[in-house]
Amino acid sequence: MKINISVNDELVKRVDEYAERNYTNRSAVFAQGANAILLQDLIPYQLGQIAVAFKRIADNNAIDEESKKQLEEFSKLAELLGGKR
């Protein structure tokens, strides 16, 4: 999908230099940057959700559907961050 954004000249220069050094293009650099920001925001949220799920599992001595869903979401994030092991 194409979008239009406005950025200052110095940032464009730095992005272009980074892209050239890393054999990529400007669009990929902006996409990677946006993805990094979104992951940075998602990680603390997911850690909080997994803590809640573990507490609920410990309190109930069973895995309920909501906890199972939270564990699956956390597993997806872990795979995204570190790859499958």
C-alpha positions as a Markdown table, in Angstrom:
| # | Residue | x | y | z |
|---|---|---|---|---|
| 1 | Met | 0.0 | 0.0 | 0.0 |
| 2 | Lys | 1.3 | 3.4 | -0.8 |
| 3 | Ile | 1.1 | 6.3 | 1.7 |
| 4 | Asn | 2.3 | 9.9 | 1.8 |
| 5 | Ile | 4.2 | 11.2 | 4.8 |
| 6 | Ser | 6.1 | 14.4 | 5.5 |
| 7 | Val | 9.6 | 14.3 | 7.0 |
| 8 | Asn | 12.4 | 16.8 | 7.3 |
| 9 | Asp | 15.3 | 16.7 | 4.8 |
| 10 | Glu | 17.8 | 15.6 | 7.4 |
| 11 | Leu | 15.8 | 12.5 | 8.3 |
| 12 | Val | 15.4 | 11.6 | 4.6 |
| 13 | Lys | 19.2 | 12.0 | 4.1 |
| 14 | Arg | 19.9 | 9.7 | 7.1 |
| 15 | Val | 17.3 | 7.2 | 6.0 |
| 16 | Asp | 18.8 | 7.1 | 2.5 |
| 17 | Glu | 22.3 | 6.6 | 3.8 |
| 18 | Tyr | 21.1 | 3.8 | 6.1 |
| 19 | Ala | 19.2 | 2.2 | 3.2 |
| 20 | Glu | 22.3 | 2.3 | 0.9 |
| 21 | Arg | 24.6 | 0.8 | 3.6 |
| 22 | Asn | 22.1 | -2.0 | 4.2 |
| 23 | Tyr | 21.2 | -2.7 | 0.6 |
| 24 | Thr | 17.5 | -1.8 | 1.0 |
| 25 | Asn | 15.3 | 1.1 | 0.2 |
| 26 | Arg | 13.7 | 4.1 | 1.9 |
| 27 | Ser | 10.3 | 2.4 | 2.1 |
| 28 | Ala | 11.7 | -0.6 | 3.8 |
| 29 | Val | 13.6 | 1.5 | 6.4 |
| 30 | Phe | 10.4 | 3.4 | 7.3 |
| 31 | Ala | 8.4 | 0.1 | 7.4 |
| 32 | Gln | 11.1 | -1.4 | 9.7 |
| 33 | Gly | 11.0 | 1.7 | 11.9 |
| 34 | Ala | 7.3 | 1.6 | 12.3 |
| 35 | Asn | 7.4 | -2.1 | 13.0 |
| 36 | Ala | 10.0 | -1.6 | 15.7 |
| 37 | Ile | 7.9 | 1.1 | 17.4 |
| 38 | Leu | 4.8 | -1.1 | 17.3 |
| 39 | Leu | 6.7 | -4.1 | 18.8 |
| 40 | Gln | 8.2 | -1.9 | 21.4 |
| 41 | Asp | 4.7 | -0.9 | 22.5 |
| 42 | Leu | 3.3 | -4.4 | 22.2 |
| 43 | Ile | 6.0 | -6.2 | 24.4 |
| 44 | Pro | 5.1 | -4.6 | 27.8 |
| 45 | Tyr | 1.4 | -5.1 | 27.1 |
| 46 | Gln | 1.9 | -8.8 | 26.2 |
| 47 | Leu | 4.1 | -9.3 | 29.3 |
| 48 | Gly | 1.3 | -7.9 | 31.4 |
| 49 | Gln | -1.3 | -10.2 | 29.8 |
| 50 | Ile | 0.9 | -13.2 | 30.2 |
| 51 | Ala | 1.4 | -12.4 | 33.9 |
| 52 | Val | -2.4 | -12.2 | 34.3 |
| 53 | Ala | -2.9 | -15.5 | 32.5 |
| 54 | Phe | -0.3 | -17.2 | 34.7 |
| 55 | Lys | -1.9 | -15.9 | 37.9 |
| 56 | Arg | -5.3 | -17.0 | 36.7 |
| 57 | Ile | -3.9 | -20.5 | 35.9 |
| 58 | Ala | -2.2 | -20.7 | 39.3 |
| 59 | Asp | -5.4 | -19.5 | 41.1 |
| 60 | Asn | -7.7 | -21.9 | 39.3 |
| 61 | Asn | -5.2 | -24.8 | 38.9 |
| 62 | Ala | -6.4 | -25.0 | 35.3 |
| 63 | Ile | -6.1 | -23.3 | 31.9 |
| 64 | Asp | -9.3 | -21.5 | 30.9 |
| 65 | Glu | -10.0 | -20.3 | 27.4 |
| 66 | Glu | -9.0 | -16.7 | 28.0 |
| 67 | Ser | -5.6 | -17.8 | 29.4 |
| 68 | Lys | -5.1 | -20.2 | 26.5 |
| 69 | Lys | -5.8 | -17.3 | 24.1 |
| 70 | Gln | -3.3 | -15.1 | 25.9 |
| 71 | Leu | -0.6 | -17.8 | 25.9 |
| 72 | Glu | -1.1 | -18.3 | 22.2 |
| 73 | Glu | -0.8 | -14.5 | 21.6 |
| 74 | Phe | 2.4 | -14.4 | 23.6 |
| 75 | Ser | 3.8 | -17.4 | 21.7 |
| 76 | Lys | 3.1 | -15.6 | 18.4 |
| 77 | Leu | 5.0 | -12.6 | 19.7 |
| 78 | Ala | 7.9 | -14.7 | 20.9 |
| 79 | Glu | 8.1 | -16.4 | 17.5 |
| 80 | Leu | 8.0 | -13.0 | 15.8 |
| 81 | Leu | 10.9 | -11.7 | 18.0 |
| 82 | Gly | 13.1 | -14.7 | 18.1 |
| 83 | Gly | 12.0 | -17.1 | 15.5 |
| 84 | Lys | 10.9 | -20.7 | 16.1 |
| 85 | Arg | 13.2 | -22.8 | 18.1 |
